[in-house]
Amino acid sequence: MQAYEAMIFHITDATTWAESQARGSHTGSTRGIDLAQEGYIHCSSAEQWRGVVERYYADDRDLLLLHVDERLLTSPLVYEQLPGAPEPFPHVYGSINLDAVVDVERLVTPGQ
């Protein structure tokens, strides 16, 4: 039996992440949209984030992948089925507290 790793992933850009660090919490939901506009923060599982990058961020050269320990989140986390998606995606209904972000990885997109 494999142990469950309570990790979700969030894609953001370096500018938004720097602003989040200065503010003390992350509120970027998705590309150019924040939590106040969307109502939640888009996240992905380990199996989903690469496909999200390919579909929605392939032309972006300034991406970071936040590794978020879902056990440390102070905002509610809900897995929701999106139309046409083969499995549910994790959504954070509130800001992501910085101490829940356990790693930040710079992503290299095709063409970089």
N, C-alpha and C positions, 0 to 999 in steps of 0.2 A: 504494500500500500504506500502511495506517495503522499508526503506531507503537503498540506494546503498552504500555499504562500499567499498571504493576503496583500497582494500588490496590484495596484492599478496604475495606469500610465496616462499622462496628459501632455499634449503637444502644445508648445507655445513658442514665442520668439524671445530673443535675448532682451529686447527693449521692455516688453511686457513683464518679463521675469524680474528685471532690475527694478521696475516700478513696484512690483509686488513685494520685493525684499525691502524696499524703502518704506512701504506702507505697512508691512507686517502681516499681510495675508494676500493670497492670490485670488483674483476675481476675473481673470480672462477666461471666457467660456470656449470660444473657438476663434478662428481667424477673423480679426477685426470686430468681434462681438464680445461684450462683457456679460457678466452674471446678471446685472440689472436689466439688460436687454433680452437675454435668452431665458432667464429663470433658473438655470442650472449650469454646471460646468461639464462639458463633454469630456469623457475619459474613455479609455480602452483597456482591454485585457492584454496580456502578453501576446496572445495570438492575433489580436485585432489591430494593434497600433501601426504595424507596417503597411497594412492595406489602407488605413486612413491616410497615412503620409502619401502613398502612391495616388490615391484618389483626390485628395483635397489640398495637398501641400507640395506637390512635385516641383513647382516653380519657385518655391521659397528656399533661400540659401542661408537663412538665419534661424534655424530651428533648434529647439531644445526639447528633450524628452524628460519630463519630470516623473520620477519613480515615487509613487505615493503609497505609503503603508496605510491601507484602509482601516486598520485597527487604531491608528492614531488620529484619524479624522475627527474633528469636532462638529462638522456639518453632516446631515443625513446623506447616506449613499444608497441609491436605488438602482437596481439593474432593470432596464426597460427594453422591451422589444420594439425595435423600429421597423416600419414597413419595409419589406424587402431584405432585411438583414437576417442571416441564418441563425444568429444567436443574440441575446440581449447585450446591450452596452451599459457600462456603469456611468451614472450621472450623479454629480455631487450637487445637492440642493443647498447651496450656501458657499461661502468662501472656503478655500483650502488653506488651512493653517500651516504655516511654514515648517513647523516641526514634524508634520506628517510627510514632508518631502524628504526622503532619505537618500536620494541621489539625483543628480542632474547630469544628463548626458547630451553632448552636442551631436546632432544628427547630420550626417552627410547624405545629401539627396543626389539623385542621378544628375550627372553633368557638372558636379562640383569637383 
